[in-house]
Each structure stands twice: as structure tokens, then as C-alpha cells.
Amino acid sequence: MDRCKLLRELSSTQFAAWELHLYLDTHECDEKALHMQRKYAKRAAELREEFEEKYGPLSANTESGREWLQNPWPWEYKECDC
């Protein structure tokens, strides 16, 4: 999977996990939604790990932060419009 496609999948998966999290704030007994939220959160963690292994950290909060400063910034990539 290329960088842009992986980043889009990560973004959409994180969005779904967060929306389900917000839904569960008012519907805490919805077992199906809870299962889906956990599934999306797990998948988002896997995608984040895959992205960071291939392309470097997504935030300065990982490791020492130095690698974050050395990697190209998101707008420096010319391959796609993420």
C-alpha cells in the first residue's frame, strides 16, 4: 500500500473509531457498537504502526521527536493530495 492510500485508510479508520466512541458516550449498553469501536480502534493502531514503520512517526510525541523533525512534512510530498 502506498503512503497516501495508507494515510487515507488510517484517517478513515480513526474517524470511525472516534465516532463510535462518541456514540457510546450516550449509548453505553449498545454491545454491537462497542464491538465495532474496539475493532476500528485495533485496526487504527495496526495501520498507525504500519505507517510509522514505513514512513516515520506521525507526531512529535513518538520516541525522541528528532526523527519527526528530519522527515519531510506532509505538504512536502508531491506524490498525492492527502
C-alpha positions as CSV (number, residue, x, y, z in Angstrom):
1,M,0.0,0.0,0.0
2,D,1.5,3.4,-0.9
3,R,1.9,6.2,1.6
4,C,-1.2,8.3,0.6
5,K,-3.5,5.3,0.5
6,L,-2.3,4.1,3.8
7,L,-2.7,7.5,5.4
8,R,-6.3,7.8,4.0
9,E,-7.2,4.3,5.4
10,L,-5.7,5.2,8.7
11,S,-7.6,8.5,8.8
12,S,-10.9,7.0,8.0
13,T,-10.4,4.1,10.4
14,Q,-9.5,6.6,13.2
15,F,-12.6,8.7,12.3
16,A,-14.9,5.6,12.6
17,A,-13.4,4.6,15.9
18,W,-13.8,8.1,17.3
19,E,-17.4,8.5,16.1
20,L,-18.3,5.2,17.7
21,H,-16.6,6.3,20.9
22,L,-18.8,9.5,20.9
23,Y,-21.9,7.4,20.2
24,L,-21.1,5.1,23.1
25,D,-21.0,8.1,25.4
26,T,-24.8,8.2,25.2
27,H,-25.5,4.5,24.3
28,E,-23.2,2.6,26.6
29,C,-25.3,-0.5,26.5
30,D,-25.0,-1.0,22.7
31,E,-22.8,-4.1,22.6
32,K,-22.7,-4.1,18.8
33,A,-21.4,-0.6,18.7
34,L,-18.9,-1.4,21.5
35,H,-17.6,-4.3,19.5
36,M,-17.3,-2.2,16.3
37,Q,-15.5,0.6,18.2
38,R,-12.9,-1.9,19.6
39,K,-12.5,-3.4,16.1
40,Y,-11.8,0.0,14.5
41,A,-9.5,1.2,17.3
42,K,-7.5,-2.0,17.0
43,R,-7.3,-1.6,13.2
44,A,-6.3,2.0,13.5
45,A,-3.5,1.1,15.9
46,E,-2.3,-1.5,13.4
47,L,-2.4,0.9,10.5
48,R,-0.6,3.6,12.5
49,E,2.2,1.1,13.4
50,E,2.5,0.1,9.7
51,F,2.6,3.7,8.6
52,E,5.3,4.7,11.2
53,E,7.4,1.6,10.3
54,K,7.4,2.6,6.6
55,Y,7.3,6.4,6.7
56,G,8.3,7.6,10.1
57,P,6.4,9.0,13.1
58,L,3.0,10.7,12.6
59,S,3.6,13.0,15.6
60,A,6.4,14.5,17.6
61,N,5.3,12.6,20.7
62,T,6.8,9.4,19.5
63,E,10.4,8.5,20.5
64,S,12.7,11.4,20.9
65,G,11.0,13.7,18.4
66,R,14.2,14.1,16.4
67,E,13.1,11.8,13.6
68,W,9.9,13.8,13.4
69,L,11.9,16.9,12.5
70,Q,14.1,15.1,10.0
71,N,11.2,13.6,8.0
72,P,9.5,15.5,5.2
73,W,6.5,17.5,6.3
74,P,3.1,16.3,4.9
75,W,3.0,19.2,2.4
76,E,6.5,18.3,1.1
77,Y,5.2,15.1,-0.5
78,K,4.4,15.5,-4.2
79,E,3.0,12.0,-4.9
80,C,-0.6,12.8,-4.0
81,D,-3.0,15.2,-2.4
82,C,-3.6,13.6,1.0
